[in-house]
Structure formats: C-alpha cells, structure tokens
Amino acid sequence: ATGGNGGNGGNATGVVATAGNGGNGGDAVAYNGDATGGNGGNGGIATSTDGSTSGGNGGQGGDATAYNGDATGGNGGQPGSIDAGSTGGNGGTAVSVGGNATGGNGGGLADGGCAVAVGGGTATGGTGGTGGFDGCGITATDEDGDGIYDVDWGDTP
C-alpha cells in the first residue's frame, strides 16, 4: 500500500507575497505486505518588490503501518524559503508488526519521523532536515516467548 504524495504549494509574487503550503502526504496501511507513506509537497516560493515575503511550509510526510511487512514513512516537503520563517514538513511515522520500520526524512527545519518495529525487524528513525532532529527508532521483541515484549529504545534522541 502506498499513500499519495501531497501537492506543492503555489508560488506568489507581489508587493506583499504569501506563498501556499505544500499538501500532506497520504497515510498507508498494509496487511501481509509493505506500506509506504506519501511524501509531503514542497512549500511555494514567495517573491516581492519590498522584501515582505512569506514562503509556504512543506507538507508532512504520510504515516505507514504494516502488518507482516515493512513500513516506510513518507518524507516531509521542503519549505518555500527558510529565511522567511517557513519550515519543512516532518517525516512520517512508520510502524511495523513483523517487519522493518523506517521513519521518513524531515524537510528543512523539520524532524525525521520515528519508527517502531514490533515482533522482530529493525527500526530506523528518519533523518531530520537541516536544523531538525533525527527521528527515534524503537524495537519491541518477545525474546524469551513469555508474551512480554522487551523494548529497545535504540536511537531515540
């Protein structure tokens, strides 16, 4: 299952220009297969004659959940312009039961998505964009078969 990508924000030009935000990526859920969240759209670029601009924010990456498969969060969109106060979208969260999980990467000034793998598999947090933090990676396994899951907080910041 794959979530759809978010659309890009519209650009703006004028005396006081405000660009559109990028759309969020779609979420994805899969049973007995892999799930990949959609990527967030990029923020629009703003251009003005007097410097009064506001670039659009990047859209959030879509979340992914997989049962008996791998899950990959969508990447966050990039901001239209970091110097005008806009930010990128955070990476999507990934959760897998019985597979690997990888969080989506964040756009500029945004965080990477967290990843959770339950019942085996690896969990790798997404990379934060410039100025953002990396996402966490958490695994939970029942190593001795007693029905109680042991949690490894891995690369949790």
C-alpha positions as CSV (number, residue, x, y, z in Angstrom):
1,A,0.0,0.0,0.0
2,T,1.3,3.4,-0.9
3,G,-0.1,6.8,0.2
4,G,-0.4,9.6,-2.3
5,N,2.0,12.5,-2.4
6,G,1.0,15.9,-1.3
7,G,0.8,18.7,-3.9
8,N,3.3,21.6,-4.0
9,G,2.2,25.0,-2.7
10,G,1.6,27.8,-5.2
11,N,4.2,30.5,-5.7
12,A,3.4,34.1,-5.0
13,T,4.7,37.4,-6.5
14,G,3.6,40.9,-5.4
15,V,4.2,43.8,-3.1
16,V,3.4,41.6,-0.1
17,A,3.6,38.0,-1.2
18,T,2.4,34.9,0.7
19,A,3.0,31.5,-1.0
20,G,0.9,28.4,-0.5
21,N,1.8,25.5,1.8
22,G,2.6,22.0,0.4
23,G,0.0,19.3,0.9
24,N,0.5,16.4,3.4
25,G,1.4,13.0,2.1
26,G,-1.2,10.3,2.4
27,D,-1.1,7.6,5.0
28,A,-0.7,3.9,4.1
29,V,-1.8,0.7,5.9
30,A,-0.9,-2.8,4.6
31,Y,-1.8,-6.3,5.8
32,N,0.6,-9.1,4.7
33,G,2.6,-6.6,2.6
34,D,4.6,-3.4,2.7
35,A,3.3,0.1,3.4
36,T,4.9,3.4,2.2
37,G,3.6,6.8,3.3
38,G,3.3,9.5,0.6
39,N,5.7,12.4,0.5
40,G,4.7,15.9,1.6
41,G,4.6,18.6,-1.1
42,N,7.1,21.5,-1.1
43,G,6.1,24.9,0.1
44,G,5.6,27.6,-2.6
45,I,8.2,30.4,-3.2
46,A,7.3,34.0,-2.5
47,T,8.9,37.0,-4.3
48,S,8.1,40.6,-3.6
49,T,9.5,44.0,-4.5
50,D,9.9,45.2,-1.0
51,G,11.0,42.0,0.8
52,S,7.7,41.3,2.5
53,T,7.6,37.6,1.7
54,S,6.3,34.5,3.4
55,G,7.3,31.2,1.8
56,G,5.0,28.3,2.1
57,N,5.5,25.4,4.6
58,G,6.3,21.9,3.4
59,G,3.7,19.2,3.8
60,Q,4.0,16.5,6.4
61,G,5.2,13.0,5.3
62,G,2.5,10.3,5.4
63,D,2.5,7.7,8.1
64,A,2.8,4.0,7.3
65,T,1.6,0.9,9.2
66,A,2.3,-2.6,8.1
67,Y,1.3,-6.0,9.5
68,N,3.6,-8.8,8.3
69,G,5.5,-6.4,6.1
70,D,7.9,-3.4,6.1
71,A,6.7,0.2,6.8
72,T,8.4,3.3,5.5
73,G,7.2,6.8,6.4
74,G,6.9,9.5,3.7
75,N,9.4,12.3,3.5
76,G,8.4,15.8,4.6
77,G,8.3,18.5,1.9
78,Q,10.8,21.4,1.7
79,P,10.0,24.9,2.8
80,G,9.5,27.6,0.2
81,S,12.2,29.8,1.9
82,I,13.8,29.2,5.2
83,D,14.8,32.8,5.7
84,A,11.2,34.0,5.6
85,G,10.1,31.8,8.5
86,S,8.6,28.9,6.7
87,T,9.5,25.3,7.7
88,G,9.6,21.9,6.0
89,G,7.3,19.0,6.9
90,N,8.1,16.4,9.4
91,G,8.9,12.9,8.2
92,G,6.1,10.3,8.5
93,T,6.0,7.8,11.3
94,A,6.4,4.1,10.5
95,V,5.1,1.2,12.5
96,S,5.6,-2.5,11.6
97,V,4.4,-5.6,13.3
98,G,6.5,-8.4,12.0
99,G,8.8,-6.4,9.7
100,N,11.2,-3.5,9.4
101,A,10.2,0.2,10.1
102,T,11.9,3.3,8.7
103,G,10.8,6.8,9.5
104,G,10.5,9.4,6.8
105,N,13.1,12.2,6.5
106,G,12.2,15.7,7.5
107,G,12.3,18.8,5.3
108,G,14.4,21.9,6.2
109,L,14.0,22.8,9.9
110,A,11.8,19.8,10.4
111,D,12.2,16.5,12.3
112,G,12.6,13.0,10.9
113,G,9.8,10.5,11.6
114,C,10.0,7.9,14.3
115,A,10.0,4.2,13.6
116,V,8.6,1.3,15.7
117,A,9.2,-2.4,14.9
118,V,7.2,-4.9,17.0
119,G,7.9,-8.7,16.9
120,G,11.2,-8.7,15.0
121,G,12.8,-6.4,12.5
122,T,14.7,-3.2,12.7
123,A,13.6,0.3,13.4
124,T,15.4,3.3,12.0
125,G,14.3,6.8,12.6
126,G,14.2,9.3,9.7
127,T,16.9,11.9,9.2
128,G,16.0,15.4,10.3
129,G,16.3,18.2,7.8
130,T,18.8,21.0,8.2
131,G,18.0,22.4,11.7
132,G,15.7,19.5,12.6
133,F,16.2,16.4,14.8
134,D,16.5,12.8,13.7
135,G,13.5,10.6,14.4
136,C,13.6,7.8,17.0
137,G,13.9,4.1,16.4
138,I,12.2,1.7,18.8
139,T,12.0,-2.1,18.7
140,A,9.9,-4.4,20.8
141,T,10.6,-8.2,20.8
142,D,9.4,-11.1,22.9
143,E,12.9,-12.6,23.2
144,D,12.0,-15.4,25.6
145,G,8.5,-16.2,24.4
146,D,6.8,-15.2,27.7
147,G,4.3,-12.8,26.0
148,I,6.1,-9.8,27.5
149,Y,7.9,-7.6,24.9
150,D,11.3,-6.3,25.7
151,V,11.8,-2.7,24.4
152,D,15.0,-1.4,22.9
153,W,14.9,2.4,22.7
154,G,17.6,2.2,20.0
155,D,18.5,5.6,18.5
156,T,15.8,7.6,20.4
157,P,17.1,11.1,20.8
